[in-house]
């Protein structure tokens, strides 16, 4: 590499997602089957970190809310 060129690396600081546990978020759902109603927890992919389990400090999730998809 010549003296005039330098390599730059972008550094991303990561923070554990406060909205889920390792990318999985459990939500309470209510349902009916026949004449019986019930509730339970259903695992979903976290919409904030998109299943990664961490958020970038300079990422869009901190500024704009969850990613829609």
Protein Blocks (a to p, Z undefined) as FASTA:
>chain_A
ZZkbccddddddddddfkbgehiacddddddehjaccddddddddfklnonopacfkbmk
lmnopadZZ
